[in-house]
Amino acid sequence: MAHSTRVVGIDSSTQSTKAVLVDAADGTVLAQRSAPHPDGTSVDPRHWLKACDDALGDWLGEAAAVAVAGQQHGMVALDADGEPVHDALLWNDTRSADAAVDLVAEMGGPQECAAAVGSVLVASFTASKLRWLRDHRPEAADRTTQVLLPHDYVSWHLAARRTGPFTDRGDASGTGYFDARTSAWREDLAAAALGHEVALPRVVADGAAAYEGSVVVAGGTGDNMGAALGLGLAAGDVVVSIGTSGVASAIAETPVADGTGSVTGFADATGRYLPMATTMNAAGILDLQARLLGVDHAELGRLALAAPPGANGVTLSPYYGGERTPDRPHAVGVWDGLRPSTTREDLARAAGEALLCSLADAVDLLRSRVGGALLAGRSGGDGDGRLLLIGGAARNPAVRALAPAILGMPVHVPPSAEYVALGAARQAAWALSGAVDPPTWEAKGAEVLEADPTPAVREAYADLRDRTGAWTRPERTS
C-alpha cells in the first residue's frame, strides 16, 4: 500500500541505477539500493530497465511518487513498436565527433548554433549521434520513428507506457534540437540530423506530474539538473562533480549562448538555467592510475599525499579517451617530466593534480561566461557563494586535500549522498504536492576544506595542455 509521504528518486547513470526511498516531508533517506549497468559507451537501453526494476524492488508499492534523473545526451532510437533500432550511444561515445562538426557548419557556425540551441554541438550531443546513425547505420536510421533520452526511456517504463513518452526542459536542452529559451523542440534540427522527421517526447512543465496512476510519475530530468535539485544549489554557488564525467555547473537566471563552445547553456529543472562546463575524463583518471600502480584508491591517495606539490616535475594531460572541454575528441593522454628519479608517489600525485587542474579549468570557463556573480556572494545568503565538491571521487583523501590548493579557494564537501537520486526524489515530492515551488529540505552541514594555493601546479598543467593541443589518436569509425 502506497505511503503518502514517501517518494522514490532514481539516478540512471552511465555505470548503474541508484534508487533512494525518501520521506517527502523532510528529505530523509529511508533506504537506498543500486544495480549495475553494462560497461561501454554503446549499450542496449533495455538493460537500464532491468536495472531500474532490480533497484526498485517493491518500493513503488509503498511510495506515492517517483522521478528519474538520467545521464544526459544518450541517443535512444526506437522503431514504430517502441523497440531500440540500435544500441544507445552514450554521452561519452566520441565516434560522432565529425558529425558534430558537420551539424555546426550546417547551422551557420558556432555562434549561430549556440544561439539556436544554447550550446555548440560536440560529439556528446544527441543530435550528433543521430547524424552518425544516419551516415553509418542508415537502415537503423530509416526505421527510427521516435528518439528519447535515457531518462525518458526509463520514465516511460515506470509509467508502464500508459501514456506517450515525456521529458523535461532540463534534459531536453542537451539534445541539440531544443530551444531552452522558449521550451520548444526544434523539430527541424532533429529531422536534419537524422535525415527524416521523427517523433519527440512531450515536454512536462517543471515540477509537474507526467502520469498519475497507482503512483505519480514526475517528468524527470538530466543527472546534472537532478544534482542541483538535490543539493539545493543557490545563486552564486558553483558545484563541481567528479564522477564518470567531471562537471562544473551553476544556476543562472538568464540563458547562456557561448559561441566558443566552452560552456553549454542548459536549462535546469526549476524554470531557470544550468550552464556548465563538462569533461569526459574525471574519476577514470584515478581508476586508471590505481590499476597502473596496482593499488586500491585508498593507497593511491596515500601515495599521492606522500609526494610534494608538483609531483617533482611530473605532469599529466589526462585526456585518455578524448576530451570534451577542451573539445579534443581524438586526444590522447600525455605524461611529461618523467625522470629516473620519478617515484610511484609522484605518479599518483600527478594523476590527482591533473584531475583537479582539468576541473579548475572548467570552473574558470564557467565564471568567465556566466559572470562575476558566481562565487562572489548571493543576496539573502549567509556568506559568499560556495564551491561545492560532490561525486564518488570527492571521498578520496588526496582529492580532498588537493582540491582547495588547486582550485584556489575553500571547498565545501556536503555529506556523502546520492545527490542525483535525491534531486529526483525532490522532484517527485514536488509533483506529488502540486505546489509552485519544490519542497524545502533542510541541508545538512558541509565540511569546509582549506589549503594554501599551488598556482605553479596549474601553470605546469596549462603549459602541457597547450603544447599538446594537436596530438591525436587514430579516428574511431565504428
C-alpha positions in Angstrom: 0.0 0.0 0.0 1.4 3.4 -1.0 2.6 5.6 1.8 1.5 9.2 1.0 4.7 10.8 2.4 7.2 8.5 0.7 8.7 9.1 -2.7 11.4 7.4 -4.8 14.2 9.1 -6.7 16.2 7.2 -9.3 19.7 8.1 -10.8 20.1 6.1 -14.0 23.7 6.9 -14.7 26.4 5.6 -17.0 27.5 2.9 -14.6 24.5 1.9 -12.6 20.9 2.6 -11.4 20.8 4.1 -7.9 17.4 4.5 -6.1 16.5 6.2 -2.8 13.3 5.9 -0.8 12.7 9.3 0.8 10.4 10.9 3.3 8.8 13.7 1.2 8.1 15.8 4.3 11.8 16.5 5.2 14.0 14.7 2.6 15.2 12.0 5.0 16.6 9.0 3.0 14.9 5.9 4.4 16.7 3.3 2.2 18.8 3.1 -0.9 19.7 0.4 -3.5 21.7 0.0 -6.7 22.0 -2.2 -9.7 24.9 -2.2 -12.3 24.8 -1.3 -15.9 26.9 -2.9 -18.7 30.2 -1.3 -19.5 30.8 0.5 -22.7 29.8 3.7 -24.5 27.2 1.9 -26.6 24.6 -0.1 -24.6 21.3 -1.8 -25.3 19.0 0.5 -23.3 16.8 -2.4 -22.2 19.5 -3.2 -19.7 18.6 0.1 -17.9 15.0 -1.1 -17.5 16.0 -4.3 -15.8 18.5 -2.4 -13.6 15.7 0.0 -12.6 13.4 -2.8 -11.7 16.1 -4.6 -9.7 17.0 -1.4 -7.8 13.3 -0.5 -7.1 12.2 -3.9 -5.9 8.8 -3.4 -4.3 9.2 0.3 -3.4 6.6 1.5 -5.9 4.1 -0.4 -3.8 4.8 1.9 -0.8 5.7 5.2 -2.4 3.3 7.8 -3.8 5.6 9.3 -6.5 8.7 8.6 -8.4 11.1 10.5 -10.7 14.2 9.7 -12.8 17.3 11.8 -13.3 19.4 10.2 -16.0 22.7 10.5 -17.8 22.4 13.3 -20.4 22.6 13.2 -24.2 22.4 9.5 -24.8 20.6 8.5 -28.0 17.7 6.0 -27.6 16.4 5.5 -31.1 13.1 3.5 -31.3 11.1 1.9 -34.1 7.3 2.0 -34.5 6.8 -0.6 -31.8 8.9 1.3 -29.3 11.9 -1.1 -29.5 15.5 0.0 -30.0 16.8 0.0 -33.5 20.4 0.3 -32.3 22.3 0.3 -29.1 22.1 3.6 -27.3 25.2 5.8 -28.0 26.1 7.4 -24.6 27.4 10.9 -24.0 31.0 9.6 -23.8 31.0 7.9 -27.2 33.2 10.1 -29.4 32.5 8.4 -32.8 30.1 11.2 -33.5 32.7 13.9 -33.3 32.8 14.6 -37.1 29.0 14.6 -37.2 29.0 17.4 -34.7 31.4 19.5 -36.8 29.1 19.0 -39.8 26.0 19.9 -38.0 27.5 23.1 -36.5 28.6 24.1 -40.0 25.2 23.5 -41.4 23.7 25.7 -38.7 25.9 28.6 -39.8 28.8 28.3 -37.4 29.4 28.0 -33.6 27.7 31.3 -32.5 24.6 30.6 -34.6 24.4 27.1 -33.2 24.7 28.4 -29.6 22.0 31.0 -30.3 19.6 28.3 -31.6 20.0 25.6 -29.0 22.1 27.1 -26.2 25.3 25.2 -26.9 27.8 24.5 -29.6 27.4 20.8 -30.6 30.1 18.3 -29.8 30.2 14.6 -30.0 28.2 14.2 -26.8 25.0 15.7 -28.0 22.1 13.6 -29.2 21.9 15.4 -32.5 25.5 14.4 -33.3 24.7 10.8 -32.6 21.6 10.9 -34.8 23.7 12.2 -37.7 26.2 9.4 -37.0 23.4 6.9 -37.2 22.2 8.4 -40.5 25.6 8.2 -42.0 26.9 4.9 -40.6 23.8 2.8 -39.9 21.3 4.1 -42.5 19.0 1.0 -42.2 18.6 1.7 -38.4 18.1 5.4 -39.1 15.4 4.7 -41.6 13.5 2.5 -39.0 13.7 5.2 -36.3 10.3 6.8 -35.6 11.0 8.4 -32.2 14.0 9.4 -30.2 14.2 9.5 -26.4 16.9 10.4 -23.9 17.9 7.8 -21.3 15.8 9.2 -18.5 12.8 9.5 -20.9 13.1 5.8 -21.7 13.2 4.7 -18.0 10.4 7.1 -17.0 8.2 5.8 -19.8 8.8 2.3 -18.5 7.8 3.3 -15.0 4.6 4.7 -16.4 4.0 1.3 -17.9 3.8 3.0 -21.3 0.2 4.0 -20.4 1.0 7.5 -21.7 3.2 8.8 -24.5 6.9 9.3 -23.9 7.8 12.5 -21.9 10.8 14.6 -20.8 11.6 17.9 -19.2 13.3 21.1 -20.5 16.4 20.4 -18.5 17.4 17.1 -20.1 15.9 18.2 -23.5 18.3 21.2 -23.6 21.2 18.8 -24.0 19.9 17.2 -27.3 21.0 19.9 -29.7 17.4 20.3 -31.1 15.7 22.1 -28.2 15.4 25.8 -27.6 15.5 26.3 -23.8 14.5 30.0 -24.1 11.1 29.0 -25.5 11.0 25.5 -24.0 10.2 24.2 -27.5 11.6 21.4 -29.7 13.4 22.4 -32.9 11.9 19.5 -34.8 13.6 20.8 -38.0 17.0 20.3 -36.4 16.2 16.8 -35.3 15.0 15.9 -38.8 18.1 17.4 -40.3 20.3 15.4 -38.0 18.6 12.0 -38.7 17.6 12.6 -42.3 13.8 12.5 -41.8 11.1 13.6 -39.4 10.9 11.9 -36.0 8.6 11.9 -33.0 9.9 13.6 -29.9 8.6 13.3 -26.3 6.2 15.8 -24.9 7.9 18.3 -22.5 6.4 18.3 -19.0 6.4 21.5 -17.0 9.0 21.8 -14.2 7.6 20.1 -11.1 4.5 18.7 -12.8 3.3 15.2 -12.9 3.7 13.4 -16.2 1.5 10.4 -15.4 -0.9 9.7 -12.5 -1.7 6.1 -11.9 -1.1 4.0 -8.9 2.0 6.1 -8.4 2.7 9.6 -9.7 5.5 9.7 -12.2 7.2 13.1 -12.5 8.7 14.4 -15.7 12.3 13.5 -14.6 15.4 15.4 -15.7 19.1 15.1 -16.5 21.6 13.9 -13.9 23.2 17.3 -13.5 19.9 19.0 -13.1 18.9 16.4 -10.6 22.1 17.0 -8.6 21.4 20.8 -8.5 17.9 20.0 -7.1 19.4 17.5 -4.6 22.0 20.0 -3.3 19.6 22.9 -3.2 22.1 24.9 -5.4 21.7 28.6 -4.9 22.6 31.7 -7.0 26.3 32.3 -6.6 27.2 28.7 -5.9 29.3 26.5 -8.2 29.1 22.7 -7.9 32.0 20.5 -9.1 31.0 16.9 -9.6 33.6 14.2 -10.1 32.0 11.0 -11.5 32.5 9.3 -14.8 32.4 12.8 -16.2 33.6 16.0 -14.5 31.2 18.8 -14.3 31.3 22.4 -13.1 27.8 24.0 -13.1 25.8 26.9 -11.6 22.3 28.3 -11.5 21.7 31.2 -13.8 18.5 33.4 -14.2 19.2 34.0 -17.9 20.2 31.7 -20.7 23.8 31.4 -21.8 24.8 31.1 -25.5 28.6 30.6 -25.6 29.8 30.5 -29.2 33.2 29.3 -28.1 31.6 26.0 -27.0 33.3 26.0 -23.7 30.1 26.3 -21.6 26.8 24.6 -22.5 23.7 26.7 -22.0 21.4 24.0 -20.5 18.1 24.6 -18.7 17.7 23.4 -15.1 14.7 21.7 -13.5 13.2 24.7 -11.8 12.5 27.2 -14.7 15.9 28.7 -14.7 19.2 27.7 -16.4 22.2 25.5 -15.6 25.2 26.5 -17.6 28.1 24.0 -17.2 31.5 23.0 -18.4 31.9 19.2 -18.7 35.0 17.0 -19.0 34.9 13.4 -20.3 37.8 12.3 -18.1 37.3 12.5 -14.4 37.2 9.7 -11.8 38.5 7.4 -14.5 41.9 9.2 -14.3 42.2 7.9 -10.8 40.8 4.5 -11.7 43.5 4.0 -14.4 46.3 5.3 -12.2 45.3 2.9 -9.4 45.4 0.0 -11.9 48.7 1.0 -13.4 50.2 1.2 -9.9 48.5 -2.0 -8.7 46.8 -0.3 -5.7 43.3 0.5 -4.5 42.0 4.0 -4.2 42.9 4.4 -0.5 46.5 3.5 -1.2 46.6 5.7 -4.3 45.5 8.6 -2.1 48.2 7.8 0.4 50.9 7.7 -2.3 49.7 11.0 -3.7 49.9 12.8 -0.4 53.5 11.5 0.2 54.7 13.5 -2.9 55.2 17.3 -2.9 53.0 19.7 -4.8 54.0 19.5 -8.5 54.9 15.8 -8.1 58.7 16.6 -8.5 58.1 17.9 -12.0 55.8 15.1 -13.3 52.7 16.5 -15.2 49.8 14.7 -16.8 47.5 15.8 -19.6 44.7 13.3 -18.8 42.6 13.3 -22.0 42.9 9.5 -22.3 39.5 8.9 -24.0 39.4 12.1 -26.0 38.1 15.2 -24.3 35.0 17.5 -24.4 36.4 20.5 -22.5 38.6 21.5 -24.3 37.0 19.9 -27.4 39.6 17.3 -28.4 37.6 14.2 -29.2 40.7 12.4 -30.7 43.1 13.5 -27.9 45.5 11.1 -26.1 46.8 11.2 -22.5 50.3 12.6 -22.2 52.8 12.2 -19.3 55.6 14.8 -19.1 58.6 15.2 -16.8 59.4 11.5 -16.1 62.9 11.0 -14.9 65.0 8.1 -13.5 64.2 9.6 -10.0 60.4 9.6 -10.6 58.6 7.6 -7.9 55.2 5.9 -7.5 54.3 8.7 -5.2 55.0 11.2 -8.0 52.8 9.3 -10.4 49.9 9.1 -8.0 50.2 12.8 -7.2 50.4 13.9 -10.8 47.1 12.0 -11.6 45.3 13.7 -8.7 46.6 17.1 -9.7 45.7 16.6 -13.4 42.1 15.7 -12.5 41.7 18.8 -10.4 43.5 21.1 -12.8 41.1 19.9 -15.5 38.2 20.8 -13.3 39.7 24.1 -12.2 39.8 25.0 -16.0 36.1 24.1 -16.1 35.3 26.4 -13.2 37.3 29.3 -14.7 35.4 28.9 -18.0 32.1 28.8 -16.3 32.8 32.0 -14.3 34.1 33.8 -17.4 31.0 33.0 -19.4 28.3 33.4 -16.7 29.7 36.5 -15.0 31.1 37.7 -11.7 28.1 36.6 -9.6 29.5 33.1 -9.2 31.4 32.6 -6.0 31.1 36.3 -5.3 28.2 36.2 -2.8 24.5 35.8 -3.1 21.7 38.2 -1.9 19.9 36.9 1.1 22.6 34.3 1.8 24.8 33.8 4.8 28.1 34.4 3.1 29.9 34.1 -0.2 28.9 31.8 -3.0 30.2 28.3 -2.3 32.3 25.9 -4.3 30.7 22.5 -3.6 32.5 19.2 -4.4 30.5 16.1 -4.9 30.8 12.7 -6.6 32.4 9.4 -5.7 36.0 10.7 -6.1 35.3 13.5 -3.6 35.7 10.9 -0.9 39.3 10.2 -1.9 41.6 11.7 0.7 44.1 13.0 -1.9 41.3 14.7 -3.9 40.0 16.4 -0.7 43.5 17.6 0.3 44.5 18.8 -3.2 41.1 20.4 -4.2 41.3 23.7 -2.3 45.0 24.1 -3.2 44.5 23.7 -6.9 41.1 25.4 -7.1 42.5 28.2 -5.1 39.6 28.6 -2.6 37.8 26.9 0.2 35.9 23.8 -0.9 32.6 22.7 0.7 32.0 19.0 0.7 28.4 18.1 1.6 27.8 14.8 3.4 28.2 11.8 1.2 24.8 11.1 -0.5 23.3 10.1 -3.9 22.5 13.7 -4.8 21.2 12.9 -8.3 18.8 10.4 -6.9 17.9 12.7 -4.1 17.2 15.5 -6.5 14.9 13.2 -8.5 13.1 12.4 -5.2 12.7 16.1 -4.5 11.2 16.5 -8.0 8.8 13.5 -7.2 7.7 15.2 -4.0 7.2 18.4 -5.9 5.0 16.7 -8.5 3.1 15.0 -5.7 2.4 18.2 -3.9 1.3 20.2 -6.9 3.0 23.3 -5.3 4.5 26.1 -7.3 8.0 25.5 -5.8 9.9 22.4 -4.9 9.8 21.4 -1.2 12.4 22.9 1.1 14.5 20.1 2.6 17.0 21.3 5.3 20.5 21.0 4.0 23.0 19.0 6.1 26.2 20.7 7.2 29.1 20.5 4.7 32.8 20.1 5.6 34.9 23.0 4.6 38.3 22.2 3.2 41.1 24.8 3.0 44.7 24.8 1.9 47.4 27.1 0.6 47.0 27.7 -3.2 49.5 26.0 -5.5 49.4 28.1 -8.7 52.6 26.6 -10.1 50.8 23.2 -10.4 48.2 24.8 -12.7 50.8 26.7 -14.7 52.7 23.4 -15.4 49.4 21.7 -16.4 48.3 24.6 -18.7 51.7 24.5 -20.4 51.4 20.8 -21.2 47.8 21.2 -22.2 48.6 23.9 -24.7 51.7 22.2 -26.1 49.9 19.0 -26.9 46.7 20.5 -28.4 47.3 18.9 -31.8 48.2 15.5 -30.6 45.6 12.9 -31.6 44.8 9.2 -31.8 43.5 7.4 -34.9 39.9 8.3 -35.6 37.3 5.8 -34.5 34.9 4.9 -37.3 32.8 2.1 -35.9 
